[in-house]
């Protein structure tokens, strides 16, 4: 009987060590996860992604057609320097105005291009 009694405390000790090791491991994993969350700040909704080198969207035709005549003249295009630069290329019929179809071909240059 003494022999069985001596094994019982040893079994309890092994069980306690196992439980302690498992909880220590779980705590270490949680700490690592918290540190990772702290290192990576959440992305703000109004902040563009860092790798977003896409061209900005062109202004709506109606916004640029300030006088409402259905076309964009050189004076109306002057509010957008890139459009002013591309105006001659976009004005396919060389009438000094951009019709909606001509303006539809306008693609502003992206950042750094």
SEKOLNU-910934 format. One record per residue: residue in one letter; residue number from 1; x, y, z of N, C-alpha, C in turn. Coordinates in nm, 4 decimals. Atoms other than C-alpha are relative to their C-alpha. Layout:
SEKOLNU-910934
<rec residuo="A" num="NUM" n_X="X" n_Y="Y" n_Z="Z" ca_X="X" ca_Y="Y" ca_Z="Z" c_X="X" c_Y="Y" c_Z="Z"/>
...
This chain:
SEKOLNU-910934
<rec residuo="X" num="1" n_X="0.0815" n_Y="-0.1177" n_Z="0.0000" ca_X="0.0000" ca_Y="0.0000" ca_Z="0.0000" c_X="0.0868" c_Y="0.1254" c_Z="0.0000"/>
<rec residuo="X" num="2" n_X="-0.0877" n_Y="-0.1160" n_Z="-0.0018" ca_X="0.2842" ca_Y="0.2365" ca_Z="0.0699" c_X="0.0492" c_Y="0.0335" c_Z="-0.1399"/>
<rec residuo="X" num="3" n_X="-0.0511" n_Y="-0.0219" n_Z="0.1333" ca_X="0.4068" ca_Y="0.1946" ca_Z="-0.2818" c_X="-0.1005" c_Y="0.0763" c_Z="-0.0864"/>
<rec residuo="X" num="4" n_X="0.1042" n_Y="-0.0695" n_Z="0.0767" ca_X="0.0787" ca_Y="0.3048" ca_Z="-0.4411" c_X="-0.0155" c_Y="0.1431" c_Z="0.0494"/>
<rec residuo="X" num="5" n_X="0.0132" n_Y="-0.1332" n_Z="-0.0572" ca_X="0.0659" ca_Y="0.6012" ca_Z="-0.2066" c_X="0.1116" c_Y="0.0919" c_Z="-0.0489"/>
<rec residuo="X" num="6" n_X="-0.1125" n_Y="-0.0804" n_Z="0.0460" ca_X="0.4082" ca_Y="0.7198" ca_Z="-0.3186" c_X="-0.0172" c_Y="0.0396" c_Z="-0.1465"/>
<rec residuo="X" num="7" n_X="0.0211" n_Y="-0.0315" n_Z="0.1412" ca_X="0.3090" ca_Y="0.7095" ca_Z="-0.6853" c_X="-0.1075" c_Y="0.1069" c_Z="-0.0167"/>
<rec residuo="X" num="8" n_X="0.1092" n_Y="-0.0959" n_Z="0.0108" ca_X="-0.0030" ca_Y="0.9174" ca_Z="-0.6250" c_X="0.0501" c_Y="0.1437" c_Z="0.0058"/>
<rec residuo="X" num="9" n_X="-0.0512" n_Y="-0.1374" n_Z="0.0001" ca_X="0.1824" ca_Y="1.2377" ca_Z="-0.5245" c_X="0.0841" c_Y="0.0303" c_Z="-0.1246"/>
<rec residuo="X" num="10" n_X="-0.0788" n_Y="-0.0194" n_Z="0.1213" ca_X="0.4187" ca_Y="1.1881" ca_Z="-0.8183" c_X="-0.0917" c_Y="0.0261" c_Z="-0.1190"/>
<rec residuo="X" num="11" n_X="0.0971" n_Y="-0.0210" n_Z="0.1073" ca_X="0.1205" ca_Y="1.1624" ca_Z="-1.0533" c_X="-0.0624" c_Y="0.1386" c_Z="0.0111"/>
<rec residuo="X" num="12" n_X="0.0551" n_Y="-0.1341" n_Z="-0.0193" ca_X="-0.0279" ca_Y="1.4774" ca_Z="-0.9025" c_X="0.1009" c_Y="0.1069" c_Z="-0.0403"/>
<rec residuo="X" num="13" n_X="-0.1034" n_Y="-0.0961" n_Z="0.0352" ca_X="0.3006" ca_Y="1.6594" ca_Z="-0.9461" c_X="0.0137" c_Y="0.0108" c_Z="-0.1521"/>
<rec residuo="X" num="14" n_X="-0.0085" n_Y="-0.0010" n_Z="0.1457" ca_X="0.3209" ca_Y="1.5584" ca_Z="-1.3125" c_X="-0.1227" c_Y="0.0687" c_Z="-0.0615"/>
<rec residuo="X" num="15" n_X="0.1219" n_Y="-0.0638" n_Z="0.0480" ca_X="-0.0392" ca_Y="1.6662" ca_Z="-1.3645" c_X="0.0072" c_Y="0.1514" c_Z="0.0197"/>
<rec residuo="X" num="16" n_X="-0.0130" n_Y="-0.1430" n_Z="-0.0281" ca_X="0.0302" ca_Y="2.0044" ca_Z="-1.2032" c_X="0.0996" c_Y="0.0651" c_Z="-0.0954"/>
<rec residuo="X" num="17" n_X="-0.1005" n_Y="-0.0528" n_Z="0.0926" ca_X="0.3410" ca_Y="2.0565" ca_Z="-1.4182" c_X="-0.0590" c_Y="0.0112" c_Z="-0.1404"/>
<rec residuo="X" num="18" n_X="0.0617" n_Y="-0.0014" n_Z="0.1322" ca_X="0.1468" ca_Y="1.9676" ca_Z="-1.7320" c_X="-0.1004" c_Y="0.1145" c_Z="-0.0119"/>
<rec residuo="X" num="19" n_X="0.1001" n_Y="-0.1070" n_Z="0.0017" ca_X="-0.1366" ca_Y="2.2075" ca_Z="-1.6450" c_X="0.0681" c_Y="0.1365" c_Z="-0.0010"/>
<rec residuo="X" num="20" n_X="-0.0720" n_Y="-0.1266" n_Z="-0.0050" ca_X="0.1089" ca_Y="2.4860" ca_Z="-1.5615" c_X="0.0658" c_Y="0.0305" c_Z="-0.1338"/>
<rec residuo="X" num="21" n_X="-0.0642" n_Y="-0.0177" n_Z="0.1300" ca_X="0.2989" ca_Y="2.4342" ca_Z="-1.8859" c_X="-0.1017" c_Y="0.0394" c_Z="-0.1059"/>
<rec residuo="X" num="22" n_X="0.1034" n_Y="-0.0309" n_Z="0.0979" ca_X="-0.0209" ca_Y="2.4400" ca_Z="-2.0904" c_X="-0.0525" c_Y="0.1423" c_Z="0.0183"/>
<rec residuo="X" num="23" n_X="0.0506" n_Y="-0.1363" n_Z="-0.0215" ca_X="-0.1467" ca_Y="2.7591" ca_Z="-1.9271" c_X="0.1073" c_Y="0.1038" c_Z="-0.0325"/>
<rec residuo="X" num="24" n_X="-0.1093" n_Y="-0.0907" n_Z="0.0341" ca_X="0.1955" ca_Y="2.9242" ca_Z="-1.9657" c_X="0.0105" c_Y="0.0149" c_Z="-0.1514"/>
<rec residuo="X" num="25" n_X="-0.0044" n_Y="-0.0031" n_Z="0.1455" ca_X="0.1948" ca_Y="2.8329" ca_Z="-2.3339" c_X="-0.1160" c_Y="0.0834" c_Z="-0.0555"/>
<rec residuo="X" num="26" n_X="0.1174" n_Y="-0.0760" n_Z="0.0448" ca_X="-0.1571" ca_Y="2.9741" ca_Z="-2.3793" c_X="0.0188" c_Y="0.1495" c_Z="0.0285"/>
<rec residuo="X" num="27" n_X="-0.0248" n_Y="-0.1406" n_Z="-0.0326" ca_X="-0.0594" ca_Y="3.2972" ca_Z="-2.2031" c_X="0.1043" c_Y="0.0610" c_Z="-0.0935"/>
<rec residuo="X" num="28" n_X="-0.1038" n_Y="-0.0492" n_Z="0.0906" ca_X="0.2505" ca_Y="3.3310" ca_Z="-2.4203" c_X="-0.0580" c_Y="0.0253" c_Z="-0.1390"/>
<rec residuo="X" num="29" n_X="0.0634" n_Y="-0.0201" n_Z="0.1301" ca_X="0.0409" ca_Y="3.2880" ca_Z="-2.7360" c_X="-0.0868" c_Y="0.1259" c_Z="0.0012"/>
<rec residuo="X" num="30" n_X="0.0854" n_Y="-0.1191" n_Z="-0.0103" ca_X="-0.2061" ca_Y="3.5540" ca_Z="-2.6183" c_X="0.0848" c_Y="0.1275" c_Z="0.0045"/>
<rec residuo="X" num="31" n_X="-0.0885" n_Y="-0.1153" n_Z="-0.0068" ca_X="0.0775" ca_Y="3.7929" ca_Z="-2.5343" c_X="0.0587" c_Y="0.0310" c_Z="-0.1381"/>
<rec residuo="X" num="32" n_X="-0.0530" n_Y="-0.0201" n_Z="0.1342" ca_X="0.2306" ca_Y="3.7407" ca_Z="-2.8796" c_X="-0.1054" c_Y="0.0598" c_Z="-0.0932"/>
<rec residuo="X" num="33" n_X="0.1085" n_Y="-0.0527" n_Z="0.0832" ca_X="-0.1051" ca_Y="3.8052" ca_Z="-3.0448" c_X="-0.0270" c_Y="0.1466" c_Z="0.0335"/>
<rec residuo="X" num="34" n_X="0.0207" n_Y="-0.1392" n_Z="-0.0400" ca_X="-0.1499" ca_Y="4.1276" ca_Z="-2.8441" c_X="0.1118" c_Y="0.0890" c_Z="-0.0525"/>
<rec residuo="X" num="35" n_X="-0.1129" n_Y="-0.0788" n_Z="0.0498" ca_X="0.1981" ca_Y="4.2484" ca_Z="-2.9379" c_X="-0.0113" c_Y="0.0221" c_Z="-0.1501"/>
<rec residuo="X" num="36" n_X="0.0152" n_Y="-0.0126" n_Z="0.1443" ca_X="0.1284" ca_Y="4.1810" ca_Z="-3.3042" c_X="-0.1103" c_Y="0.1007" c_Z="-0.0330"/>
<rec residuo="X" num="37" n_X="0.1080" n_Y="-0.0956" n_Z="0.0239" ca_X="-0.1994" ca_Y="4.3762" ca_Z="-3.2862" c_X="0.0481" c_Y="0.1419" c_Z="0.0280"/>
<rec residuo="X" num="38" n_X="-0.0511" n_Y="-0.1325" n_Z="-0.0335" ca_X="-0.0156" ca_Y="4.6682" ca_Z="-3.1239" c_X="0.0965" c_Y="0.0511" c_Z="-0.1064"/>
<rec residuo="X" num="39" n_X="-0.0976" n_Y="-0.0396" n_Z="0.1008" ca_X="0.2562" ca_Y="4.6687" ca_Z="-3.3923" c_X="-0.0661" c_Y="0.0380" c_Z="-0.1316"/>
<rec residuo="X" num="40" n_X="0.0692" n_Y="-0.0272" n_Z="0.1241" ca_X="0.0035" ca_Y="4.6815" ca_Z="-3.6774" c_X="-0.1204" c_Y="0.0875" c_Z="0.0285"/>
<rec residuo="X" num="41" n_X="0.1134" n_Y="-0.0886" n_Z="-0.0284" ca_X="-0.2147" ca_Y="4.9898" ca_Z="-3.6385" c_X="-0.1115" c_Y="-0.0226" c_Z="-0.1017"/>
<rec residuo="X" num="42" n_X="0.1106" n_Y="0.0189" n_Z="0.0938" ca_X="-0.5600" ca_Y="4.9664" ca_Z="-3.7922" c_X="0.0037" c_Y="0.1074" c_Z="-0.1077"/>
<rec residuo="X" num="43" n_X="0.0001" n_Y="-0.0942" n_Z="0.1116" ca_X="-0.5921" ca_Y="5.1307" ca_Z="-4.1324" c_X="-0.1224" c_Y="0.0898" c_Z="0.0103"/>
<rec residuo="X" num="44" n_X="0.1087" n_Y="-0.0962" n_Z="-0.0052" ca_X="-0.7992" ca_Y="5.4461" ca_Z="-4.1272" c_X="-0.0788" c_Y="-0.0060" c_Z="-0.1310"/>
<rec residuo="X" num="45" n_X="0.0862" n_Y="0.0077" n_Z="0.1182" ca_X="-1.0946" ca_Y="5.4482" ca_Z="-4.3670" c_X="0.0301" c_Y="0.1117" c_Z="-0.0994"/>
<rec residuo="X" num="46" n_X="-0.0245" n_Y="-0.1110" n_Z="0.0905" ca_X="-0.9999" ca_Y="5.7888" ca_Z="-4.5081" c_X="0.1441" c_Y="0.0070" c_Z="-0.0482"/>
<rec residuo="X" num="47" n_X="-0.1388" n_Y="0.0030" n_Z="0.0415" ca_X="-0.6326" ca_Y="5.6995" ca_Z="-4.5575" c_X="0.0147" c_Y="-0.0969" c_Z="-0.1167"/>
<rec residuo="X" num="48" n_X="-0.0165" n_Y="0.0916" n_Z="0.1120" ca_X="-0.5503" ca_Y="5.5564" ca_Z="-4.9015" c_X="0.1094" c_Y="-0.1013" c_Z="0.0302"/>
<rec residuo="X" num="49" n_X="-0.1049" n_Y="0.0985" n_Z="-0.0224" ca_X="-0.3445" ca_Y="5.2373" ca_Z="-4.9048" c_X="0.1337" c_Y="0.0501" c_Z="-0.0525"/>
<rec residuo="X" num="50" n_X="-0.1328" n_Y="-0.0480" n_Z="0.0357" ca_X="0.0299" ca_Y="5.2957" ca_Z="-4.9292" c_X="0.0404" c_Y="-0.0377" c_Z="-0.1423"/>
<rec residuo="X" num="51" n_X="-0.0393" n_Y="0.0448" n_Z="0.1322" ca_X="0.0632" ca_Y="5.0988" ca_Z="-5.2541" c_X="-0.0994" c_Y="0.0419" c_Z="-0.1078"/>
<rec residuo="X" num="52" n_X="0.1002" n_Y="-0.0440" n_Z="0.0960" ca_X="-0.2232" ca_Y="5.2803" ca_Z="-5.4268" c_X="0.0607" c_Y="0.1050" c_Z="-0.0925"/>
<rec residuo="X" num="53" n_X="-0.0600" n_Y="-0.0908" n_Z="0.0969" ca_X="-0.0450" ca_Y="5.4305" ca_Z="-5.7292" c_X="-0.0930" c_Y="0.0182" c_Z="-0.1194"/>
<rec residuo="X" num="54" n_X="0.0961" n_Y="-0.0116" n_Z="0.1084" ca_X="-0.3596" ca_Y="5.4208" ca_Z="-5.9421" c_X="-0.0275" c_Y="0.1469" c_Z="-0.0300"/>
<rec residuo="X" num="55" n_X="0.0311" n_Y="-0.1362" n_Z="0.0420" ca_X="-0.4556" ca_Y="5.7288" ca_Z="-6.1371" c_X="-0.1255" c_Y="0.0490" c_Z="0.0712"/>
<rec residuo="X" num="56" n_X="0.1210" n_Y="-0.0533" n_Z="-0.0613" ca_X="-0.7051" ca_Y="5.9602" ca_Z="-5.9742" c_X="-0.1140" c_Y="-0.0010" c_Z="-0.1016"/>
<rec residuo="X" num="57" n_X="0.1153" n_Y="0.0007" n_Z="0.0890" ca_X="-1.0552" ca_Y="5.9474" ca_Z="-6.1161" c_X="-0.0177" c_Y="0.1390" c_Z="-0.0603"/>
<rec residuo="X" num="58" n_X="0.0229" n_Y="-0.1312" n_Z="0.0600" ca_X="-1.1279" ca_Y="6.2235" ca_Z="-6.3649" c_X="-0.1260" c_Y="0.0642" c_Z="0.0586"/>
<rec residuo="X" num="59" n_X="0.1181" n_Y="-0.0706" n_Z="-0.0491" ca_X="-1.3762" ca_Y="6.4890" ca_Z="-6.2586" c_X="-0.1190" c_Y="-0.0328" c_Z="-0.0894"/>
<rec residuo="X" num="60" n_X="0.1183" n_Y="0.0239" n_Z="0.0828" ca_X="-1.7317" ca_Y="6.4363" ca_Z="-6.3766" c_X="-0.0117" c_Y="0.1062" c_Z="-0.1092"/>
<rec residuo="X" num="61" n_X="0.0149" n_Y="-0.0901" n_Z="0.1139" ca_X="-1.8037" ca_Y="6.5921" ca_Z="-6.7175" c_X="-0.0855" c_Y="0.1206" c_Z="0.0376"/>
<rec residuo="X" num="62" n_X="0.0930" n_Y="-0.1067" n_Z="-0.0372" ca_X="-2.0925" ca_Y="6.7926" ca_Z="-6.5733" c_X="0.0661" c_Y="0.1045" c_Z="0.0899"/>
<rec residuo="X" num="63" n_X="-0.0703" n_Y="-0.0924" n_Z="-0.0882" ca_X="-1.8620" ca_Y="6.9471" ca_Z="-6.3132" c_X="0.0903" c_Y="0.0943" c_Z="-0.0798"/>
<rec residuo="X" num="64" n_X="-0.0900" n_Y="-0.0817" n_Z="0.0815" ca_X="-1.6186" ca_Y="7.0704" ca_Z="-6.5777" c_X="-0.0756" c_Y="0.0869" c_Z="-0.1000"/>
<rec residuo="X" num="65" n_X="0.0820" n_Y="-0.0789" n_Z="0.0935" ca_X="-1.8912" ca_Y="7.1932" ca_Z="-6.8143" c_X="-0.0723" c_Y="0.1085" c_Z="0.0794"/>
<rec residuo="X" num="66" n_X="0.0504" n_Y="-0.1043" n_Z="-0.0896" ca_X="-1.9375" ca_Y="7.5071" ca_Z="-6.6056" c_X="-0.1150" c_Y="0.0809" c_Z="-0.0599"/>
<rec residuo="X" num="67" n_X="0.1059" n_Y="-0.0814" n_Z="0.0607" ca_X="-2.1554" ca_Y="7.6935" ca_Z="-6.8574" c_X="-0.1187" c_Y="-0.0832" c_Z="-0.0483"/>
<rec residuo="X" num="68" n_X="0.1124" n_Y="0.0879" n_Z="0.0337" ca_X="-2.3765" ca_Y="7.3896" ca_Z="-6.9263" c_X="-0.0323" c_Y="-0.0100" c_Z="-0.1473"/>
<rec residuo="X" num="69" n_X="0.0276" n_Y="0.0057" n_Z="0.1435" ca_X="-2.3388" ca_Y="7.4015" ca_Z="-7.3058" c_X="0.0181" c_Y="-0.1392" c_Z="-0.0606"/>
<rec residuo="X" num="70" n_X="-0.0148" n_Y="0.1371" n_Z="0.0502" ca_X="-2.2718" ca_Y="7.0260" ca_Z="-7.3340" c_X="0.1389" c_Y="-0.0331" c_Z="-0.0489"/>
<rec residuo="X" num="71" n_X="-0.1384" n_Y="0.0259" n_Z="0.0384" ca_X="-1.8983" ca_Y="7.0568" ca_Z="-7.4003" c_X="0.0927" c_Y="0.0708" c_Z="0.0979"/>
<rec residuo="X" num="72" n_X="-0.1002" n_Y="-0.0605" n_Z="-0.0880" ca_X="-1.5800" ca_Y="7.1466" ca_Z="-7.2163" c_X="0.0943" c_Y="0.0810" c_Z="-0.0877"/>
<rec residuo="X" num="73" n_X="-0.0913" n_Y="-0.0874" n_Z="0.0736" ca_X="-1.3933" ca_Y="7.4453" ca_Z="-7.3588" c_X="0.1360" c_Y="0.0044" c_Z="0.0680"/>
<rec residuo="X" num="74" n_X="-0.1353" n_Y="-0.0103" n_Z="-0.0573" ca_X="-1.0248" ca_Y="7.5207" ca_Z="-7.3012" c_X="-0.0009" c_Y="0.0776" c_Z="0.1311"/>
<rec residuo="X" num="75" n_X="0.0065" n_Y="-0.0779" n_Z="-0.1240" ca_X="-1.1149" ca_Y="7.7786" ca_Z="-7.0371" c_X="-0.0590" c_Y="-0.0827" c_Z="0.1145"/>
<rec residuo="X" num="76" n_X="0.0580" n_Y="0.0868" n_Z="-0.1034" ca_X="-1.3267" ca_Y="7.5220" ca_Z="-6.8493" c_X="0.0977" c_Y="-0.1102" c_Z="0.0400"/>
<rec residuo="X" num="77" n_X="-0.0983" n_Y="0.1052" n_Z="-0.0268" ca_X="-1.0503" ca_Y="7.2602" ca_Z="-6.8788" c_X="0.1168" c_Y="0.0516" c_Z="0.0834"/>
<rec residuo="X" num="78" n_X="-0.1145" n_Y="-0.0589" n_Z="-0.0699" ca_X="-0.8020" ca_Y="7.5032" ca_Z="-6.7195" c_X="0.0018" c_Y="-0.0311" c_Z="0.1498"/>
<rec residuo="X" num="79" n_X="0.0015" n_Y="0.0342" n_Z="-0.1432" ca_X="-0.9134" ca_Y="7.3960" ca_Z="-6.3691" c_X="0.0745" c_Y="-0.1304" c_Z="0.0275"/>
<rec residuo="X" num="80" n_X="-0.0713" n_Y="0.1274" n_Z="-0.0128" ca_X="-0.7383" ca_Y="7.0617" ca_Z="-6.4341" c_X="0.1241" c_Y="0.0059" c_Z="-0.0890"/>
<rec residuo="X" num="81" n_X="-0.1214" n_Y="-0.0145" n_Z="0.0812" ca_X="-0.3741" ca_Y="7.1087" ca_Z="-6.5463" c_X="0.0286" c_Y="-0.1204" c_Z="-0.0901"/>
<rec residuo="X" num="82" n_X="-0.0251" n_Y="0.1186" n_Z="0.0828" ca_X="-0.3456" ca_Y="6.7495" ca_Z="-6.6704" c_X="-0.0954" c_Y="-0.0037" c_Z="-0.1192"/>
<rec residuo="X" num="83" n_X="0.0967" n_Y="-0.0054" n_Z="0.1102" ca_X="-0.6628" ca_Y="6.7917" ca_Z="-6.8779" c_X="0.0407" c_Y="0.1072" c_Z="-0.1003"/>
<rec residuo="X" num="84" n_X="-0.0467" n_Y="-0.1075" n_Z="0.0889" ca_X="-0.5288" ca_Y="7.1184" ca_Z="-7.0181" c_X="0.1126" c_Y="-0.0504" c_Z="-0.0890"/>
<rec residuo="X" num="85" n_X="-0.1132" n_Y="0.0534" n_Z="0.0753" ca_X="-0.2117" ca_Y="6.9380" ca_Z="-7.1241" c_X="-0.0465" c_Y="-0.1018" c_Z="-0.1046"/>
<rec residuo="X" num="86" n_X="0.0473" n_Y="0.1037" n_Z="0.0918" ca_X="-0.4059" ca_Y="6.6520" ca_Z="-7.2887" c_X="-0.1088" c_Y="0.0499" c_Z="-0.0951"/>
<rec residuo="X" num="87" n_X="0.1147" n_Y="-0.0534" n_Z="0.0743" ca_X="-0.6732" ca_Y="6.8787" ca_Z="-7.4418" c_X="0.0138" c_Y="-0.0186" c_Z="-0.1510"/>
<rec residuo="X" num="88" n_X="-0.0207" n_Y="0.0106" n_Z="0.1450" ca_X="-0.5254" ca_Y="6.8870" ca_Z="-7.7940" c_X="-0.0118" c_Y="-0.1420" c_Z="-0.0513"/>
<rec residuo="X" num="89" n_X="0.0085" n_Y="0.1404" n_Z="0.0395" ca_X="-0.4992" ca_Y="6.5095" ca_Z="-7.8081" c_X="-0.1437" c_Y="-0.0507" c_Z="0.0092"/>
<rec residuo="X" num="90" n_X="0.1369" n_Y="0.0467" n_Z="-0.0214" ca_X="-0.8508" ca_Y="6.4552" ca_Z="-7.6751" c_X="-0.0991" c_Y="0.0632" c_Z="-0.0988"/>
<rec residuo="X" num="91" n_X="0.0912" n_Y="-0.0720" n_Z="0.0899" ca_X="-1.0137" ca_Y="6.7116" ca_Z="-7.9074" c_X="0.0167" c_Y="-0.0561" c_Z="-0.1422"/>
<rec residuo="X" num="92" n_X="-0.0169" n_Y="0.0734" n_Z="0.1256" ca_X="-1.0423" ca_Y="6.4687" ca_Z="-8.2005" c_X="-0.0472" c_Y="0.0789" c_Z="-0.1234"/>
<rec residuo="X" num="93" n_X="0.0500" n_Y="-0.0751" n_Z="0.1158" ca_X="-1.2454" ca_Y="6.7007" ca_Z="-8.4275" c_X="0.0573" c_Y="0.1411" c_Z="-0.0070"/>
<rec residuo="X" num="94" n_X="-0.0716" n_Y="-0.1284" n_Z="-0.0015" ca_X="-1.0244" ca_Y="7.0029" ca_Z="-8.3418" c_X="-0.0928" c_Y="0.1209" c_Z="-0.0036"/>
<rec residuo="X" num="95" n_X="0.0930" n_Y="-0.1130" n_Z="-0.0046" ca_X="-1.3214" ca_Y="7.2275" ca_Z="-8.2676" c_X="0.0210" c_Y="0.0879" c_Z="0.1228"/>
<rec residuo="X" num="96" n_X="-0.0300" n_Y="-0.0803" n_Z="-0.1181" ca_X="-1.1677" ca_Y="7.3657" ca_Z="-7.9469" c_X="-0.0875" c_Y="-0.0330" c_Z="0.1202"/>
<rec residuo="X" num="97" n_X="0.0869" n_Y="0.0435" n_Z="-0.1098" ca_X="-1.4184" ca_Y="7.1809" ca_Z="-7.7261" c_X="0.0072" c_Y="-0.1512" c_Z="0.0120"/>
<rec residuo="X" num="98" n_X="0.0071" n_Y="0.1442" n_Z="-0.0210" ca_X="-1.4431" ca_Y="6.8378" ca_Z="-7.5719" c_X="-0.1462" c_Y="-0.0405" c_Z="0.0165"/>
<rec residuo="X" num="99" n_X="0.1339" n_Y="0.0580" n_Z="-0.0122" ca_X="-1.7679" ca_Y="6.6533" ca_Z="-7.6327" c_X="0.0076" c_Y="-0.1105" c_Z="0.1055"/>
<rec residuo="X" num="100" n_X="-0.0025" n_Y="0.1073" n_Z="-0.1008" ca_X="-1.8709" ca_Y="6.3914" ca_Z="-7.3742" c_X="0.0773" c_Y="-0.1239" c_Z="-0.0459"/>
<rec residuo="X" num="101" n_X="-0.0717" n_Y="0.1184" n_Z="0.0504" ca_X="-1.7360" ca_Y="6.1100" ca_Z="-7.5959" c_X="0.1512" c_Y="0.0240" c_Z="-0.0025"/>
<rec residuo="X" num="102" n_X="-0.1433" n_Y="-0.0311" n_Z="0.0015" ca_X="-1.4004" ca_Y="6.2870" ca_Z="-7.6352" c_X="0.0557" c_Y="0.0019" c_Z="0.1425"/>
<rec residuo="X" num="103" n_X="-0.0443" n_Y="-0.0062" n_Z="-0.1401" ca_X="-1.3757" ca_Y="6.3539" ca_Z="-7.2614" c_X="0.0058" c_Y="-0.1391" c_Z="0.0628"/>
<rec residuo="X" num="104" n_X="0.0030" n_Y="0.1370" n_Z="-0.0541" ca_X="-1.4562" ca_Y="5.9862" ca_Z="-7.1884" c_X="0.1345" c_Y="-0.0709" c_Z="-0.0178"/>
<rec residuo="X" num="105" n_X="-0.1318" n_Y="0.0617" n_Z="0.0238" ca_X="-1.1118" ca_Y="5.8961" ca_Z="-7.3304" c_X="0.1074" c_Y="0.0546" c_Z="0.0927"/>
<rec residuo="X" num="106" n_X="-0.0990" n_Y="-0.0639" n_Z="-0.0901" ca_X="-0.9368" ca_Y="6.1162" ca_Z="-7.0703" c_X="0.0314" c_Y="-0.0902" c_Z="0.1186"/>
<rec residuo="X" num="107" n_X="-0.0498" n_Y="0.0793" n_Z="-0.1135" ca_X="-0.7280" ca_Y="5.9189" ca_Z="-6.8204" c_X="0.1102" c_Y="0.0815" c_Z="0.0665"/>
<rec residuo="X" num="108" n_X="-0.1050" n_Y="-0.0784" n_Z="-0.0673" ca_X="-0.5402" ca_Y="6.1402" ca_Z="-6.5692" c_X="0.1191" c_Y="-0.0893" c_Z="0.0360"/>
<rec residuo="X" num="109" n_X="-0.1216" n_Y="0.0732" n_Z="-0.0369" ca_X="-0.1816" ca_Y="6.0365" ca_Z="-6.4999" c_X="-0.0027" c_Y="-0.0302" c_Z="0.1483"/>
<rec residuo="X" num="110" n_X="-0.0079" n_Y="0.0383" n_Z="-0.1419" ca_X="-0.1225" ca_Y="5.8504" ca_Z="-6.1723" c_X="0.1109" c_Y="0.0725" c_Z="0.0700"/>
<rec residuo="X" num="111" n_X="-0.1059" n_Y="-0.0631" n_Z="-0.0798" ca_X="0.1044" ca_Y="5.9661" ca_Z="-5.8915" c_X="0.1356" c_Y="-0.0538" c_Z="-0.0439"/>
<rec residuo="X" num="112" n_X="-0.1358" n_Y="0.0400" n_Z="0.0341" ca_X="0.4670" ca_Y="5.9622" ca_Z="-5.9970" c_X="0.0155" c_Y="-0.0480" c_Z="-0.1419"/>
<rec residuo="X" num="113" n_X="-0.0129" n_Y="0.0455" n_Z="0.1385" ca_X="0.3991" ca_Y="5.8888" ca_Z="-6.3626" c_X="0.0247" c_Y="0.1136" c_Z="-0.0933"/>
